[in-house]
């Protein structure tokens, strides 16, 4: 739904991406909010499949495994694609419940997607599901 404010609000402050994009010399190049907005522009979000959910080490922790079906709208040079590329990202992630009772995305534990390179970690993995 391209709700960038929702994504930023439901990401735990200790999430490694919360500091934004940082260059090798330690300088912040973009904020987390800017990174989320760019992601929303680059991809069409098709469907979220929750594959499993389990309680973490405390009642305020949960580990979810999910698959996110998306379409890549831009090429590597930020040019709009005539035919968007279907992608399927699988991830296992840790969520923490905050003091207000809301769940926040803390960190990815495992994923087939390299967020920095915007590509699959294993090139042999399939694209999006057909259903």
C-alpha positions as a printed NumPy array, in Angstrom:
array([[  0.   ,   0.   ,   0.   ],
       [  3.107,   2.204,  -0.072],
       [  2.589,   3.341,   3.513],
       [  6.129,   4.556,   4.18 ],
       [  5.077,   6.189,   7.462],
       [  3.732,   2.848,   8.695],
       [  7.001,   1.104,   7.796],
       [  9.114,   3.713,   9.593],
       [  6.792,   3.722,  12.61 ],
       [  6.807,  -0.092,  12.952],
       [ 10.572,  -0.537,  12.599],
       [ 12.328,  -0.944,  15.934],
       [ 14.783,   1.885,  16.74 ],
       [ 17.592,  -0.696,  17.175],
       [ 17.093,  -2.067,  13.656],
       [ 20.428,  -1.756,  11.809],
       [ 18.709,  -0.004,   8.861],
       [ 17.212,   2.66 ,  11.126],
       [ 20.348,   4.795,  10.844],
       [ 19.867,   5.114,   7.064],
       [ 22.501,   4.519,   4.418],
       [ 26.004,   5.114,   5.698],
       [ 29.076,   5.431,   3.47 ],
       [ 32.318,   3.574,   4.172],
       [ 33.722,   6.673,   5.924],
       [ 30.782,   6.622,   8.373],
       [ 28.868,   9.58 ,   6.966],
       [ 25.112,   9.298,   6.622],
       [ 24.11 ,   9.581,   2.956],
       [ 20.368,   9.063,   3.323],
       [ 17.98 ,   8.778,   6.239],
       [ 15.964,   5.653,   6.985],
       [ 12.82 ,   7.516,   5.95 ],
       [ 14.387,   8.394,   2.584],
       [ 15.472,   4.777,   2.055],
       [ 11.935,   3.523,   2.737],
       [ 10.436,   6.063,   0.314],
       [ 12.877,   5.003,  -2.427],
       [ 11.998,   1.35 ,  -1.854],
       [  8.29 ,   2.156,  -2.122],
       [  8.976,   3.901,  -5.441],
       [ 11.174,   1.115,  -6.848],
       [  8.865,  -1.816,  -6.089],
       [  5.203,  -2.704,  -6.369],
       [  4.202,  -4.825,  -3.404],
       [  1.928,  -7.659,  -4.534],
       [  1.342, -10.045,  -1.628],
       [  2.634, -10.99 ,   1.807],
       [  2.582, -14.67 ,   2.795],
       [  3.204, -15.425,   6.489],
       [  4.806, -18.872,   6.393],
       [  5.338, -19.44 ,  10.112],
       [  5.255, -17.644,  13.438],
       [  6.794, -18.662,  16.744],
       [  7.319, -17.026,  20.085],
       [ 10.853, -15.825,  20.769],
       [ 12.705, -16.147,  24.08 ],
       [ 10.104, -13.929,  25.784],
       [  6.401, -13.143,  25.248],
       [  7.488,  -9.817,  23.73 ],
       [  9.512, -11.479,  20.968],
       [  8.26 , -13.268,  17.874],
       [ 10.047, -14.836,  14.925],
       [  8.138, -14.739,  11.66 ],
       [  9.033, -16.366,   8.402],
       [  7.364, -14.726,   5.431],
       [  7.485, -14.339,   1.694],
       [  6.978, -10.985,   0.045],
       [  5.971, -11.032,  -3.617],
       [  6.934,  -7.812,  -5.377],
       [  7.529,  -6.395,  -8.831],
       [ 10.733,  -4.502,  -9.519],
       [  9.668,  -1.337, -11.346],
       [ 13.095,   0.208, -12.135],
       [ 16.316,  -1.126, -13.615],
       [ 19.787,  -0.672, -12.062],
       [ 20.005,   2.813, -13.621],
       [ 16.644,   3.868, -12.099],
       [ 14.908,   3.722, -15.486],
       [ 11.273,   2.562, -15.439],
       [ 10.934,  -0.983, -16.796],
       [  8.357,  -1.636, -19.538],
       [  7.776,  -5.071, -18.049],
       [  8.297,  -5.136, -14.26 ],
       [ 10.348,  -8.053, -12.931],
       [  8.53 , -10.339, -10.464],
       [ 10.55 , -11.043,  -7.329],
       [  9.91 , -13.211,  -4.313],
       [ 11.731, -12.395,  -1.097],
       [ 11.756, -14.949,   1.722],
       [ 12.799, -13.783,   5.118],
       [ 12.935, -14.929,   8.71 ],
       [ 12.768, -11.933,  11.039],
       [ 12.669, -10.966,  14.688],
       [  9.839,  -8.715,  15.901],
       [  9.657,  -7.089,  19.338],
       [  6.577,  -5.794,  21.137],
       [  7.05 ,  -2.201,  22.304],
       [  5.7  ,  -0.616,  25.512],
       [  2.437,   0.286,  23.746],
       [  1.866,  -3.35 ,  22.749],
       [  2.621,  -2.803,  19.033],
       [  4.977,  -5.128,  17.169],
       [  8.114,  -3.664,  15.583],
       [ 10.5  ,  -5.192,  13.045],
       [ 13.827,  -5.588,  14.86 ],
       [ 16.004,  -7.378,  12.31 ],
       [ 16.251,  -9.914,   9.559],
       [ 17.651, -13.228,  10.75 ],
       [ 17.865, -14.861,   7.331],
       [ 16.828, -13.834,   3.835],
       [ 17.33 , -14.801,   0.203],
       [ 17.59 , -11.079,  -0.697],
       [ 20.64 ,  -8.848,  -0.364],
       [ 19.203,  -5.45 ,   0.612],
       [ 22.394,  -3.569,  -0.187],
       [ 22.833,  -4.992,  -3.69 ],
       [ 19.093,  -5.426,  -4.397],
       [ 19.61 ,  -8.939,  -5.687],
       [ 19.161, -12.551,  -4.642],
       [ 21.924, -14.03 ,  -2.514],
       [ 21.614, -17.259,  -4.519],
       [ 21.011, -16.615,  -8.22 ],
       [ 19.364, -20.035,  -8.583],
       [ 16.367, -19.043,  -6.45 ],
       [ 13.026, -18.701,  -8.241],
       [ 11.175, -15.453,  -8.899],
       [  7.658, -14.788,  -7.604],
       [  5.083, -17.495,  -7.045],
       [  2.313, -17.864,  -9.562],
       [ -0.588, -17.878,  -7.072]])
